[in-house]
Amino acid sequence: MIECSNLFIQCTIFPNEFKPKKLDGKTFGQLIIELENGVCNDETHLLIKKCKELNALRIRMVHKVTLKTSVKDIEKQAKSAKKMYDQAYKFFSEIREVYNISFGKYNADEMRELIRNF
């Protein structure tokens, strides 16, 4: 999604150059911030909200797993995480479809290649 946002910005300001930040090695929280700093609409805000909820749960599960947590509690958290993930993926899919429409007959990979070769 971040790459689609970056590509949309590049297409909008073309022929000027846009240098997006590198995403390699970023944490989930850092990627959420990058998404917030990109092109946002109502669905993107919903995706960001759901990703923040999922990240908060992930942090609780991973960093506090050794605290007095029962298997039943971990199972409950995992089910909650799966539900959040499914909701976030739904928003992601909807946003991706909007980008695909915006990019016209080209998909994001083809657009990126066209810009790179121009």
GIGIFEN-V569503 format. One record per residue. N is the residue number from 1. RES is the residue in one letter. PSI is psi in radians with two decimals (none if undefined). OMEGA is omega as a letter, one per 30 degrees, with the letter a starting at -180 (* if undefined). Layout:
BEGIN
n-><N N>
res-><RES RES>
psi-><PSI PSI>
omega-><OMEGA OMEGA>
END
This chain:
BEGIN
n-><1 2 3 4 5 6 7 8 9 10 11 12 13 14 15 16 17 18 19 20 21 22 23 24 25 26 27 28 29 30 31 32 33 34 35 36 37 38 39 40 41 42 43 44 45 46 47 48 49 50 51 52 53 54 55 56 57 58 59 60 61 62 63 64 65 66 67 68 69 70 71 72 73 74 75 76 77 78 79 80 81 82 83 84 85 86 87 88 89 90 91 92 93 94 95 96 97 98 99 100 101 102 103 104 105 106 107 108 109 110 111 112 113 114 115 116 117 118>
res-><M I E C S N L F I Q C T I F P N E F K P K K L D G K T F G Q L I I E L E N G V C N D E T H L L I K K C K E L N A L R I R M V H K V T L K T S V K D I E K Q A K S A K K M Y D Q A Y K F F S E I R E V Y N I S F G K Y N A D E M R E L I R N F>
psi-><-0.69 -0.73 -0.64 -0.75 -0.79 -0.72 -0.70 -0.76 -0.81 -0.76 -0.64 -0.67 0.00 2.34 0.09 2.76 2.48 2.20 1.72 2.74 2.62 2.45 -0.24 2.35 0.02 2.55 2.93 -0.75 -0.72 -0.64 -0.62 -0.74 -0.73 -0.71 -0.71 -0.58 0.02 -2.79 2.19 2.47 -3.02 -0.74 -0.64 -0.71 -0.66 -0.72 -0.79 -0.78 -0.79 -0.67 -0.66 -0.72 -0.79 -0.70 -0.70 -0.74 -0.72 -0.75 -0.79 -0.76 -0.80 -0.78 -0.22 0.32 -0.46 -0.20 3.00 1.20 2.27 2.84 -0.66 -0.70 -0.74 -0.73 -0.73 -0.76 -0.68 -0.71 -0.69 -0.74 -0.73 -0.73 -0.78 -0.75 -0.81 -0.71 -0.76 -0.70 -0.63 -0.83 -0.77 -0.82 -0.72 -0.74 -0.74 -0.69 -0.69 -0.76 -0.74 -0.67 -0.75 -0.64 -0.05 -2.38 -0.19 2.50 2.99 -0.71 -0.72 -0.69 -0.78 -0.72 -0.69 -0.77 -0.74 -0.62 -0.08 none>
omega-><l l l l l l l l a l a a a g l a l l l l l a a l l l l l l l l l l l l a l l a l a a l l l l a l a l l l l l l l l l l a a a a a a l a a l l l l l l l l l l l l l l l l a l l a l l l a l l l l l l l l a a l a a l a a l l a l l a a a a *>
END
